[in-house]
């Protein structure tokens, strides 16, 4: 799903606000199934408007946003992430709401402070979106606190428990795609780190399969390092070099010839494999596999890019890039700048 497709899907809800409804569920600590909040009918239109206006302003009309795969996440800002790795059990409540009905109502006599998240379902029988919104302690007010509200010319005490609902949310499910809005929250909770480690190991396996490294075991040591593990997940899912099947010989020739790499990587005795002996060399190696070293056709300057997207034509060019012939023009592909 790209940003344009996401906009089209979300526009259905913002443009048909009168024809869709809203239902709110709570996720309760220690319980598998979410429960439905019983909200008075007069409050629902304003609640629906609150979230749809935020979706329209912060996502649909934000032209700086782009959508990339979560496994290909990098250091870009203004990015939404489509979830393409194992969904942790902590987020199973989203599927539960999407696939089943008949949820029990949340009993207002229950402990309100056990609520960990809200699930906001907006839609009709034709289309639905589900928002996942964590409930921080600051937004849940129990009987242990003391609150006052304005009333005529004085303040009155509030004796009841209550929620403060803000329009922000961390994930949205639309057209069966789960999109991450707030990556930092996802990284902190939901077993995300375990999922990243699993994907990082897949990345290492893909590297081992091409037998380019003299000491691939050094990568296993960095799986516990989340910053580096995320880089390895990108290799498994989005490495242009691996997808194009670039021969090892050409990769090594590139390492020796490219100005920003000369002398920064070591090789084995017959120079048929790369030897990773420092943290810097490991980072450089990942950048090589992600084809992050570019040469401008206009200036012939050399760049390191962390923000370019995978070229759409990478698959159609794979056979050409694997051949022995050297392309005539110099573009961003590794073989063309070697």
C-alpha positions as CSV (number, residue, x, y, z in Angstrom):
1,X,0.0,0.0,0.0
2,X,1.4,3.4,-1.0
3,X,0.3,6.8,0.3
4,X,-2.1,7.4,-2.6
5,X,-3.8,4.1,-2.0
6,X,-4.0,4.8,1.7
7,X,-5.6,8.3,1.0
8,X,-8.2,6.7,-1.2
9,X,-9.2,4.2,1.4
10,X,-9.4,6.8,4.2
11,X,-11.2,9.3,2.1
12,X,-14.2,7.0,2.0
13,X,-14.7,7.5,5.8
14,X,-14.0,11.3,5.9
15,X,-16.4,11.9,2.9
16,X,-19.2,9.6,4.2
17,X,-19.2,10.7,7.8
18,X,-23.0,10.6,8.0
19,X,-23.3,7.1,6.7
20,X,-20.9,5.4,9.1
21,X,-20.9,4.6,12.8
22,X,-18.4,4.3,15.6
23,X,-17.9,1.7,18.2
24,X,-15.3,1.8,21.0
25,X,-13.8,-1.2,22.7
26,X,-11.4,-1.4,25.6
27,X,-8.4,-3.8,26.0
28,X,-8.1,-4.9,29.6
29,X,-4.9,-6.1,31.2
30,X,-4.9,-9.8,31.7
31,X,-7.9,-10.5,29.4
32,X,-7.8,-11.8,25.8
33,X,-11.0,-10.4,24.4
34,X,-11.8,-6.7,24.3
35,X,-15.0,-5.4,25.7
36,X,-17.4,-2.9,24.2
37,X,-17.9,0.5,25.8
38,X,-21.5,1.5,26.3
39,X,-21.4,5.2,25.2
40,X,-24.5,7.4,25.1
41,X,-25.7,7.9,21.5
42,X,-25.5,11.7,21.7
43,X,-21.8,11.6,22.3
44,X,-21.0,9.3,19.4
45,X,-21.1,11.8,16.5
46,X,-18.6,14.1,18.2
47,X,-16.4,11.2,19.0
48,X,-16.5,10.0,15.4
49,X,-15.8,13.5,14.2
50,X,-12.8,13.8,16.6
51,X,-11.0,10.8,15.0
52,X,-12.0,11.4,11.4
53,X,-10.8,15.0,11.5
54,X,-7.4,13.8,12.9
55,X,-7.2,11.2,10.2
56,X,-7.9,13.8,7.5
57,X,-5.5,16.4,8.9
58,X,-2.6,14.2,10.0
59,X,-2.6,11.5,7.3
60,X,-4.7,12.3,4.2
61,X,-3.8,15.9,3.8
62,X,-0.2,15.5,5.0
63,X,1.6,15.4,1.6
64,X,5.0,14.9,3.3
65,X,4.1,11.4,4.5
66,X,5.0,8.2,2.6
67,X,4.3,4.6,3.4
68,X,7.0,2.0,3.6
69,X,7.2,-1.6,4.9
70,X,7.9,-1.9,8.6
71,X,10.7,-4.4,7.9
72,X,12.4,-1.8,5.7
73,X,12.3,1.0,8.3
74,X,15.2,3.3,8.3
75,X,16.0,6.8,9.7
76,X,13.5,8.7,7.6
77,X,11.0,11.0,9.2
78,X,7.4,11.6,8.0
79,X,6.9,7.9,7.3
80,X,4.0,5.5,8.0
81,X,4.9,1.8,8.2
82,X,2.8,-1.0,6.8
83,X,3.1,-4.0,9.1
84,X,4.8,-6.9,7.2
85,X,6.4,-8.9,10.0
86,X,4.8,-11.3,12.5
87,X,2.0,-9.5,14.4
88,X,2.6,-9.9,18.1
89,X,-0.1,-11.5,20.3
90,X,-0.5,-8.2,22.1
91,X,-2.2,-6.8,19.0
92,X,-4.5,-9.8,18.5
93,X,-7.4,-7.7,19.8
94,X,-7.5,-5.9,16.5
95,X,-8.2,-9.0,14.6
96,X,-10.7,-10.1,17.3
97,X,-12.8,-6.9,16.8
98,X,-12.5,-7.3,13.0
99,X,-13.6,-10.9,12.8
100,X,-16.1,-11.4,15.6
101,X,-19.2,-9.8,17.1
102,X,-21.0,-10.2,20.4
103,X,-18.4,-8.7,22.6
104,X,-19.3,-8.2,26.2
105,X,-19.9,-4.7,27.5
106,X,-17.4,-3.2,29.8
107,X,-18.9,-3.1,33.3
108,X,-18.5,0.4,34.7
109,X,-18.1,-1.2,38.1
110,X,-14.9,-2.9,36.8
111,X,-11.5,-1.5,37.6
112,X,-11.1,1.3,35.0
113,X,-7.4,1.5,35.7
114,X,-6.9,-2.0,34.1
115,X,-7.7,-0.6,30.7
116,X,-4.6,-0.6,28.5
117,X,-5.9,0.5,25.1
118,X,-8.9,1.6,23.1
119,X,-10.0,0.0,19.8
120,X,-12.0,2.5,17.8
121,X,-14.0,0.9,15.0
122,X,-15.4,3.3,12.4
123,X,-17.4,2.2,9.4
124,X,-20.5,0.4,8.1
125,X,-21.3,-3.0,6.7
126,X,-19.3,-2.2,3.6
127,X,-16.0,-0.8,5.0
128,X,-14.4,-0.4,8.4
129,X,-11.2,1.0,9.9
130,X,-9.9,0.1,13.3
131,X,-7.7,2.5,15.3
132,X,-5.5,1.2,18.1
133,X,-5.0,3.8,20.9
134,X,-2.9,3.1,24.0
135,X,-4.4,4.5,27.2
136,X,-1.6,6.1,29.3
137,X,-2.2,6.4,33.0
138,X,-2.5,10.2,32.5
139,X,-5.7,9.6,30.5
140,X,-7.4,7.4,33.1
141,X,-8.8,9.0,36.2
142,X,-9.8,6.8,39.1
143,X,-11.3,7.4,42.5
144,X,-7.9,7.9,44.1
145,X,-7.5,11.2,42.4
146,X,-9.3,14.5,43.2
147,X,-10.7,16.6,40.3
148,X,-12.7,19.8,40.0
149,X,-14.8,21.0,37.1
150,X,-16.3,24.4,36.3
151,X,-20.0,24.9,37.3
152,X,-21.6,28.3,37.0
153,X,-19.5,30.6,39.1
154,X,-17.6,28.0,41.2
155,X,-15.8,24.6,40.9
156,X,-17.5,21.3,41.8
157,X,-15.8,18.1,42.8
158,X,-15.9,15.2,40.3
159,X,-16.5,11.9,42.2
160,X,-16.7,9.5,39.2
161,X,-14.0,7.8,37.2
162,X,-13.5,8.9,33.7
163,X,-11.5,8.7,30.5
164,X,-9.9,11.6,28.7
165,X,-10.0,10.6,25.0
166,X,-7.6,12.4,22.6
167,X,-7.5,12.0,18.8
168,X,-4.1,10.5,18.6
169,X,-3.6,6.8,17.9
170,X,-0.7,4.4,17.2
171,X,-2.0,2.0,14.6
172,X,-4.8,1.9,12.0
173,X,-6.1,-1.1,10.2
174,X,-7.5,-0.3,6.8
175,X,-8.4,-2.7,3.9
176,X,-6.8,-5.5,6.0
177,X,-3.5,-3.6,6.1
178,X,-2.1,-2.7,9.5
179,X,-0.4,0.7,9.4
180,X,1.9,2.0,12.1
181,X,1.5,5.6,12.9
182,X,3.7,5.9,16.0
183,X,6.8,3.6,15.5
184,X,8.3,4.5,18.9
185,X,5.3,3.1,20.8
186,X,5.4,-0.1,18.7
187,X,9.1,-0.5,19.4
188,X,8.5,-0.1,23.1
189,X,5.6,-2.5,23.5
190,X,3.8,-5.4,21.8
191,X,6.8,-7.8,21.6
192,X,8.1,-5.8,18.6
193,X,11.7,-6.5,19.6
194,X,11.3,-10.2,19.4
195,X,9.7,-9.9,16.0
196,X,12.7,-7.8,14.8
197,X,15.2,-10.3,16.2
198,X,13.4,-13.1,14.2
199,X,13.5,-11.0,11.0
200,X,17.2,-10.1,11.6
201,X,18.1,-13.8,11.7
202,X,16.3,-14.2,8.4
203,X,18.5,-11.4,7.1
204,X,21.6,-13.1,8.3
205,X,20.5,-16.4,6.7
206,X,20.1,-14.5,3.4
207,X,23.6,-13.1,3.7
208,X,25.1,-16.5,4.6
209,X,23.4,-18.0,1.5
210,X,25.5,-16.0,-0.9
211,X,28.8,-17.0,0.9
212,X,30.2,-13.5,0.6
213,X,31.5,-13.1,4.2
214,X,34.6,-14.8,5.6
215,X,33.1,-14.6,9.2
216,X,29.3,-14.3,9.0
217,X,29.1,-15.4,12.7
218,X,30.0,-11.8,13.7
219,X,26.6,-10.7,12.5
220,X,24.8,-13.1,14.9
221,X,26.5,-11.3,17.8
222,X,24.6,-8.1,16.9
223,X,21.0,-9.5,16.8
224,X,20.5,-8.3,20.3
225,X,21.4,-4.8,19.3
226,X,18.1,-3.3,18.1
227,X,19.6,-0.6,16.0
228,X,21.6,-3.1,14.0
229,X,18.9,-5.8,14.0
230,X,16.6,-3.4,12.3
231,X,19.2,-2.9,9.6
232,X,19.4,-6.7,9.1
233,X,15.6,-6.9,8.7
234,X,15.9,-4.5,5.8
235,X,18.4,-6.8,4.1
236,X,16.1,-9.8,4.3
237,X,13.1,-8.0,2.8
238,X,14.4,-5.2,0.6
239,X,18.1,-5.6,-0.4
240,X,18.4,-4.6,-4.1
241,X,21.7,-6.3,-4.3
242,X,20.4,-9.7,-3.1
243,X,17.2,-9.4,-5.2
244,X,19.3,-8.6,-8.3
245,X,21.6,-11.6,-7.7
246,X,24.8,-9.5,-8.0
247,X,27.8,-11.8,-8.2
248,X,30.2,-11.7,-5.3
249,X,33.1,-10.8,-7.5
250,X,31.3,-7.6,-8.7
251,X,30.4,-6.7,-5.1
252,X,34.1,-7.0,-4.0
253,X,35.3,-5.0,-7.1
254,X,32.8,-2.3,-6.1
255,X,34.2,-2.2,-2.5
256,X,37.7,-1.8,-3.9
257,X,36.8,0.9,-6.4
258,X,34.1,3.1,-4.8
259,X,35.8,6.2,-3.3
260,X,33.8,6.0,0.0
261,X,34.7,2.4,0.5
262,X,38.4,2.1,-0.6
263,X,40.5,0.8,2.2
264,X,37.6,0.6,4.7
265,X,36.9,-3.1,4.3
266,X,39.3,-6.1,4.7
267,X,39.2,-9.3,2.6
268,X,40.4,-12.9,3.1
269,X,43.8,-14.0,1.7
270,X,42.6,-14.6,-1.9
271,X,40.2,-11.6,-1.7
272,X,37.2,-13.7,-2.6
273,X,35.3,-12.8,0.6
274,X,34.8,-9.8,2.9
275,X,36.2,-9.9,6.4
276,X,34.1,-8.0,9.0
277,X,36.2,-7.0,12.0
278,X,34.8,-3.7,13.2
279,X,31.4,-2.2,13.9
280,X,32.0,0.3,11.1
281,X,32.8,-2.5,8.6
282,X,29.5,-4.2,9.5
283,X,27.5,-1.0,9.0
284,X,29.3,-0.4,5.7
285,X,28.5,-4.0,4.6
286,X,24.8,-3.5,5.3
287,X,24.8,-0.3,3.3
288,X,26.4,-2.1,0.4
289,X,23.7,-4.7,0.4
290,X,21.1,-1.9,0.5
291,X,22.8,-0.2,-2.5
292,X,23.1,3.0,-0.4
293,X,26.2,4.2,-2.2
294,X,25.3,6.4,-5.1
295,X,27.0,8.5,-7.8
296,X,25.3,11.5,-9.4
297,X,25.2,11.5,-13.2
298,X,25.2,15.3,-13.2
299,X,28.1,16.1,-10.9
300,X,29.8,12.7,-10.6
301,X,29.8,13.3,-6.8
302,X,29.5,10.3,-4.5
303,X,26.7,10.0,-1.9
304,X,25.5,7.7,0.8
305,X,21.7,7.6,0.8
306,X,19.6,6.4,3.7
307,X,16.3,7.6,2.2
308,X,15.9,6.3,-1.3
309,X,13.2,3.8,-2.0
310,X,13.8,0.6,-3.9
311,X,13.6,1.1,-7.6
312,X,10.4,-0.2,-9.1
313,X,12.2,-1.8,-11.9
314,X,14.7,-3.7,-9.8
315,X,13.1,-7.0,-10.7
316,X,12.9,-6.4,-14.4
317,X,16.6,-5.4,-14.4
318,X,17.8,-8.4,-12.3
319,X,18.9,-10.5,-15.3
320,X,20.8,-7.6,-16.9
321,X,22.6,-6.8,-13.7
322,X,23.7,-10.4,-13.2
323,X,25.3,-10.6,-16.6
324,X,29.1,-10.0,-17.2
325,X,28.5,-7.0,-19.4
326,X,29.1,-3.5,-17.9
327,X,26.3,-0.9,-18.5
328,X,27.3,2.2,-20.3
329,X,25.6,4.8,-18.2
330,X,26.3,5.5,-14.5
331,X,23.2,5.5,-12.3
332,X,22.5,4.6,-8.7
333,X,22.9,0.8,-9.1
334,X,26.0,-0.7,-7.6
335,X,27.3,-2.4,-10.8
336,X,26.9,0.8,-12.7
337,X,29.1,2.9,-10.4
338,X,31.7,0.1,-9.9
